[in-house]
Amino acid sequence: MAYQIGDECIQCGACAAQCPAEAISEGEDKYVIDADACLGCGACADGCPAGAITEA
């Protein structure tokens, strides 16, 4: 997986809206990235207002 979502996630959904592969979904306490579907493009990290998404 190219990216991961940390505990800083505020569950706003901005990352999911930016993901062209639809690899991000709402988890129990934060959004999660499906490693098999992730393209590694970084669109999610660019769109995260909390800075919660980093390269794995």
Buried (B, 14 or more C-beta within 10 A) or exposed (E): EBBBBEEEBEBBEBBBEBBEBEBBEEEEEBBBBEEEEBEEBEBBBEBBEBEBBEEE
